[in-house]
């Protein structure tokens, strides 16, 4: 076992807590070049939270925004929540846009390394950040003009 998973379990659950609930069907999209300890920790955290996690693994894409493999794209459509843990971005691919249109919740964590996910930014108070963000959203949505 890779002992890094122990440290990672402290922070990897945060995106799940903010976007998922017990009983959700989660597809973890990953590729052969992405650090396995990250998607393994995500799967473990999801399972502990009562989320049905499925790993959809594919060869790494040749470039950012390349389409995922067809079986991965189909798995994304069948989920309640899709999380992108890939070595190259797929969040602007046609397959990703299709799940956005179907209101499938999506967590974009492409290129999120172990060091990023265990570093200082990963320990921020994301619930507080979300609270502030919702207040700002309310202000922005109600404004006719905003000057920065």
C-alpha positions as CSV (number, residue, x, y, z in Angstrom):
1,X,0.0,0.0,0.0
2,X,1.2,3.5,-0.7
3,X,1.2,5.3,2.6
4,X,0.6,8.7,1.0
5,X,-3.1,7.7,0.8
6,X,-3.3,8.2,4.6
7,X,-2.3,11.9,4.3
8,X,-4.5,12.4,1.2
9,X,-7.6,11.1,3.0
10,X,-7.7,14.2,5.2
11,X,-8.4,16.5,2.3
12,X,-9.7,14.4,-0.6
13,X,-13.1,14.1,0.9
14,X,-13.8,17.9,0.8
15,X,-15.0,18.1,-2.9
16,X,-17.2,15.0,-2.3
17,X,-18.7,16.6,0.9
18,X,-19.5,19.7,-1.1
19,X,-21.0,18.0,-4.2
20,X,-22.2,14.6,-3.4
21,X,-24.6,12.7,-1.0
22,X,-24.9,9.1,0.1
23,X,-26.4,7.0,-2.7
24,X,-25.0,9.1,-5.5
25,X,-23.5,7.2,-8.4
26,X,-20.0,8.7,-8.9
27,X,-17.8,8.1,-11.9
28,X,-14.1,8.9,-11.3
29,X,-12.6,9.6,-14.7
30,X,-8.9,9.0,-14.8
31,X,-6.0,7.9,-17.0
32,X,-2.9,5.8,-17.0
33,X,-0.6,8.8,-16.4
34,X,-2.5,10.2,-13.4
35,X,-1.2,9.3,-9.9
36,X,-3.1,6.2,-8.8
37,X,-3.0,7.2,-5.1
38,X,-5.2,10.2,-5.9
39,X,-8.0,8.3,-7.6
40,X,-7.7,5.4,-5.1
41,X,-8.1,7.9,-2.2
42,X,-11.1,9.5,-3.9
43,X,-12.7,6.2,-4.4
44,X,-12.1,5.2,-0.8
45,X,-13.4,8.5,0.6
46,X,-16.6,8.2,-1.6
47,X,-17.2,4.6,-0.5
48,X,-16.9,5.7,3.2
49,X,-19.5,8.4,2.5
50,X,-22.0,5.9,1.1
51,X,-21.4,7.0,-2.5
52,X,-21.3,4.4,-5.2
53,X,-17.9,5.0,-6.9
54,X,-16.9,3.6,-10.3
55,X,-13.4,4.1,-11.8
56,X,-13.4,4.9,-15.5
57,X,-9.8,4.6,-16.7
58,X,-8.5,5.3,-20.2
59,X,-5.2,5.9,-21.9
60,X,-4.0,9.5,-21.4
61,X,-5.2,11.8,-24.0
62,X,-2.7,13.2,-26.5
63,X,-3.6,16.8,-25.7
64,X,-5.9,18.9,-23.5
65,X,-9.6,18.9,-24.4
66,X,-9.2,15.7,-26.5
67,X,-12.3,13.5,-26.2
68,X,-12.4,10.7,-23.6
69,X,-12.8,7.2,-24.9
70,X,-16.4,6.3,-25.8
71,X,-16.8,3.9,-22.9
72,X,-15.7,6.6,-20.5
73,X,-18.0,9.2,-22.1
74,X,-20.9,6.7,-21.7
75,X,-20.0,6.1,-18.0
76,X,-20.0,9.9,-17.5
77,X,-23.6,10.1,-18.8
78,X,-24.7,7.3,-16.5
79,X,-23.5,9.0,-13.3
80,X,-25.1,11.4,-10.9
81,X,-21.7,13.0,-10.4
82,X,-18.5,12.9,-12.6
83,X,-15.1,13.8,-11.2
84,X,-12.2,14.5,-13.6
85,X,-8.9,13.3,-12.2
86,X,-7.0,13.2,-15.4
87,X,-3.5,14.2,-16.5
88,X,-4.9,16.3,-19.3
89,X,-8.0,18.5,-19.2
90,X,-11.2,17.1,-20.7
91,X,-13.6,19.6,-19.1
92,X,-14.2,21.4,-22.5
93,X,-14.5,18.3,-24.5
94,X,-17.8,17.5,-26.3
95,X,-18.4,14.6,-23.9
96,X,-18.0,16.9,-20.9
97,X,-20.3,19.5,-22.5
98,X,-22.9,16.8,-23.0
99,X,-23.0,15.9,-19.3
100,X,-23.2,19.6,-18.3
101,X,-26.3,19.9,-20.5
102,X,-27.9,17.0,-18.7
103,X,-27.2,18.7,-15.4
104,X,-24.8,16.0,-14.2
105,X,-22.8,17.4,-11.3
106,X,-19.1,17.7,-12.2
107,X,-16.0,18.1,-10.1
108,X,-13.1,19.3,-12.2
109,X,-9.8,18.3,-10.6
110,X,-7.7,17.7,-13.7
111,X,-3.9,17.7,-13.1
112,X,-4.5,17.8,-9.3
113,X,-1.4,16.2,-7.9
114,X,-0.7,14.6,-4.6
115,X,1.3,17.7,-3.5
116,X,-1.5,20.1,-4.5
117,X,-4.1,18.0,-2.7
118,X,-2.1,17.8,0.5
119,X,-0.6,21.4,0.4
120,X,-1.9,24.5,2.1
121,X,-4.6,25.3,-0.4
122,X,-6.2,22.0,0.1
123,X,-6.6,22.8,3.8
124,X,-8.6,26.0,3.2
125,X,-12.1,26.4,4.7
126,X,-14.0,25.7,1.5
127,X,-17.4,25.9,3.2
128,X,-16.6,29.4,4.2
129,X,-15.3,30.2,0.7
130,X,-18.6,28.8,-0.7
131,X,-20.6,30.9,1.7
132,X,-18.8,34.1,0.5
133,X,-19.2,33.0,-3.1
134,X,-22.9,32.6,-2.7
135,X,-23.1,36.2,-1.3
136,X,-21.1,37.5,-4.3
137,X,-23.3,35.5,-6.7
138,X,-26.4,37.2,-5.2
139,X,-24.8,40.6,-5.6
140,X,-23.6,39.9,-9.2
141,X,-26.9,38.5,-10.3
142,X,-28.8,41.5,-8.9
143,X,-26.5,44.1,-10.5
144,X,-27.0,45.8,-13.8
145,X,-23.4,47.0,-13.8
146,X,-20.3,46.1,-11.9
147,X,-17.1,48.1,-11.8
148,X,-13.9,46.5,-10.7
